[in-house]
Amino acid sequence: QKGLILFILLFIFAIQGNDITVKSYKVESRITSRFAHTTVKSSVVNSGPNAQSIGFNVEIPKRAFINNFTMNVNGITFTGSVKEKSVARNLYAQARARGKAAGIVRTNSQAMETFRTEVHVPPGSKVEFELHYQEMMQRKLGVYQHTLHLQPGRLVPLLQVDVYIFEPKGIKFVTASNTLGEQFSDLTKITHTKEKAHIVFKPTLQQQRKCENCTESAVDGVFTVKYDVERESNAGELQVSDGHFVQFFAPSDLSPLSKNIVFVIDVSGSMWGLKMKQTVEAMKAILDDLSMDDYFSIIDFNHNVRCWNEDLVQASSIQVNEAKKYIQSIKPNGGTNINEALLRAVQMLLRASNQGLIDPRSVSMIILVSDGDPTVGEIKLSTIQKNVKRVMREEFSLYSLGIGFDVDFDFLERIAMDNRGIAQRIYANHDAADQLKTFYSQVSSPLLRTIAIHFPENAVNNMTQNRFDKFFHGSELIVAGKLQPSDLTTLQSLTTASAANMDLNIKTEADIHGLDSVLSTHQHSFTGFARQMWAYITVNQLLAERSLAPTANKKRRITQRIMALAVEHQFVTPFTAMLVEGHDQGGTERLIADSPRDSKHGCCSTTAPLSGPHHFLFCLCYLPHPFDFNVVDNDPHFIIHLPKSNMDICFNIDSKPGHILNLISDPGTGVTINGQLVGSKKMKNNKIDTYFGTISIYSKTHGVIIQGTFIIGLSISFFIYTIMHLLIYAKLLLIRMRVTIVKEGHVTVMVDGKISVMVLLHRVWKKHPVQVDFLGIYMSSDNKYSTRVHGLIGQFAQEPELKVYGVHEGADPKKKEATMEVKGNKVAVTRGWQKDYRRDKKRGSDVYCWFIHNSGKGFIDGSYTSYILPQLDSFLTAI
């Protein structure tokens, strides 16, 4: 709809633990002039007979900043304060040195997706959580959308969601919907006046039940609020509050500019299957959307680069139909030559410009669609970025779409930002085509070029970006800054831009004191919105600037500015941390336990002993992406992820070189995955270390003679030989198996679209006196096996129940020890960590886990010797 604003806020709430009573769960969002302050509160009681951990998880938008967290445990209040990360670490270390503990909330540079808190408390304890975060709303496709994912996980006596909206220029309309089911469709109440709206969702305990007598909650889905704001005819809205100003600019009644687009599509082997099908479907719709005033062409690439047409052509119906036929005929295969494809696209735009085929008022762009890293030609990402930057003209833009999780999205984001574009991740699922079409629709209708928003020099300072390359229909440009001390009573702005048929000059004026007076009378408005919005925009622009900084010295200077602003405005960023301390009548006490060594590698242990005067333990950290893989790597270390218990279990297998160990044996799907061990060059500490040197992924088709084994050894040439053999002699097998190879990196095998296995190649120095090359195996815990699956990894597809208790100091003070009850056994376990090498093959990432000794005895069924097989294609017999 015309004139709508889009704001996406994804919030996932969950209380974790057994015998937990959730007394209340409240979410309140205060949206004032496109800036949202969200508060999440929950009151929980440990109603069980034993001490246990209570988890409070919140998934927040990637672009949101946490700015406050408090927790009350049995009358003791813990509060957080944001500090520079180094300062927070020092205070944390000082507290630990004094025999106390300090918890740090921090994030990494990649994502701020999951906030997780765990507190270990005695029976009867009452815990109250309260989390605050802020985000500026982004307008997309003219829709302002406030989305909450509600998943309390159990019945809650007081469950309430309140969304308060205040827009000084007026609210055009408000709607609310949810995906929770028919029983919730009429439970939302909306109160709407000219400037304010209040949305309430408050199901009773009975209304939350899945059925009349059920004890399970039906509240599991998405709650969405949409609204539109009134706009003046000049499309400019200037607001001044708290010594800061914010200028909004979103014109709509303009003719679109013509476009010159080169679509650059990855058709390498990794795009085979659903990814390519969805891309083709989306491209056909996108091509149909082109107008006669647009010019376009298509480049598809794998190890080679092909052009549908060497020059831009007019988007006539004949050319569009020809292009759709070409897209439909693409068959993915081969490697990925991103560098050559992008350079060819730039050359195409340059040639059209030099030949005078491009309208000076038109918009020229490249849209890249890819799902993987470069493997052919220039593969160094920084060099590709420099190459593209060197040839791109200022009037060209690059937009990047990364499909799936394997793609290096950071690279796609950097190369897009470096060339006046944006990047977006496309999730490889059933609606990937819709995601691609939605992204294109955001950039398909450019209305303005070369936009600049000016203010009197003596009136403002510390202004955010005020010059913009393009403005697209349905989006919004925002500039913020500080007011300089003066006697002025009004502030003026001048916006200049180039439209399809004319140049625009738009003046906007605002009273400097009027809005503060209005805000003070509204109970649920966010009075500090302008100050926080300015800081929010500035920090995000500095983070983007830092990612493109050419030198370490410039990065350091930008980092200092980010830290100073984040501390002043209490934002948890990649360079700041929130230190949380507790206060009671006895004074200040830091009773918060181990923070992770690196926030991106998991949360702290939640099963430490109950000690100290108040007998509880509190851990908090960020989890940017939960670890959800089963892993065998190094010599060989097993990491088993148990999603229901939200726990990782580790063990080693001490076997002999030449032994073949079964990892997955699934007669139901006809798949068996085995690994053969190789030994180190010589003994170390009177022991030969073993590693996986060969991995066999064997799949048989029912009733079909053709069978095949992917034997992945340490020779890349052998990789290629094996796959060529299959291409020639086992085409039917390729219907079941899809293989992706990254040279000197990893091989990914997908069986039937249900079972994914990534094999990582570890190279060591050829002259190393002890170590040898070896393989690591990574299997998603979401793999779909039959109920008959078994093996060292496969048996955990049916997750066993387990309990960890009796946590105490171990021989190594850094590693706690405990007892685990699992499969009827009591097993001694040690808290430690193993390595995940998917992202960093040299150093790896720490995965915190409970380690089981004696080759997994008591945790795996039987003895590890029962999993030794005679051949690489053998299935496991009964254990």
ZINOR-V732445 format. One line per field, one symbol per residue. ss: DSSP state (@ for helix, = for strand, . for the rest). phi: phi as a letter, one per 40 degrees, with the letter a starting at -180 (. if undefined). burial: 1 if it has 9 or more other C-alpha atoms within 8 Angstrom, else 0. Layout:
ss: ???
phi: ???
burial: ???
//
This chain:
ss: ...=.......=====...=============..============.....========.....=========..=========@@@@@@@@@@@@@...=.====.......========....===========...=..========.......=========....========...@@@...=====...======...@@@@=.......=...=========......======..======.........========..@@@..@@@@@@@@@@@@@@@@.....=======...===.....==..@@@@@@@@@@@@.........@@@@@@@@@@@@@@@@@........========..........@@@@@@@@@@@....========.....@@@@@@@@@.....====.....@@@@@@@@@@@@..==========....==.....======....=======......=========....=========..@@@@@@.........@@@@@@@@@@@@@@@@@@@....@@@@@@@@@@@@@@@@@@......=========..===.==......@@@...............======......=====...======....======.......=======....=========..........===========......======...@@@@@@@@@@@@@@.@@@@@@======...======...========...........=======.........=...@@@@....========......=======..============........========@@@@=..=...@@@@==..........
phi: .cgcbbbbbcbbbabbhcfbbccaabbbbbbbfgbbbbbbbabbbccccbcacbbbbbcbcdccbcbaababbfgccbbbacbddcccccccccccccgbbbbbcabbccabcbcbbbbcbccgcbbbbabbabaccbcbfgbbbbbbccacgacbdbbabbbbbbbdchbcabbaaabchdcbcbccbbbbbcbbabbbbaccdcccccadbcbccccaibbbbbabbcbcccgbbbbbafgbbbbbaacbcbccccbbbbcbbcbcdccdgcdcdcccccccccccccbcccbaabbbabcbbbbcacbcbcccccccccccccccccbcagcbbcdcccccccdccccccccgcbcdccbbabbcbabaccbbgcbccccdccccccccccccbbbbbbcgcccccdccccccccbgbbbacbccbcbdccccccccccbcbcbabfcbbbbdccbbafccdbbbcabbdgcabbbbabccdaccbbbbbbbbabccbabbbbbbbaccbccdcccccbcbcbcccccccdcccccccccccccbccbcccdcccdcccccccccbfbcbcbbabcbbbbacchcacbbcdcccadcbhcccbbcccbgcbfabbbaacbcaccbbcbbagbccbbbcbcccfabbbabbcbbdgcbbcbbbbdcbgbbbbbbcbbccacbfgaccbacbabbbbbbccgbccbabcccbcbcccdccdccdcccbbccccccbbbbbbdfbabbbbbfgbbbbbbbcbcbddcccbcbcabbbbbcccdbbccccahdbdcccccccaabagcacbccdcbcbabbbafgbbbcbbcaabbbbccbccbgbcbcaccbcffgdgcccgccccbcbcbcbcccccb
burial: 001111111111111110010111111111110111111111111111001111111111100111111111100111111111100110111011000111111111001111111111111011111111111111111111111111111011111111111110011101011101000110010101001111111111100111000001101111111111100000111111100111111111000111111111111111110111011111111110000001111111111010110001111000110011011000011111111111101101101110000000111111111111011111100011101110010001111111110011100111111111111111110001101110111110111111111010001110110101111111110011111000000011111111110001011111111011001000001100111111111110111111001000011001101111111011111011111111110000111111110011111111110100001111111111000111111111111111000011111110011011111111110111111111110010000111111111111110000111111111010110011011100110110111111000111111100111111111000000010111111111101011001111111110000101001111000011111111101111111111111000000111111111101111110001001110011111000
//
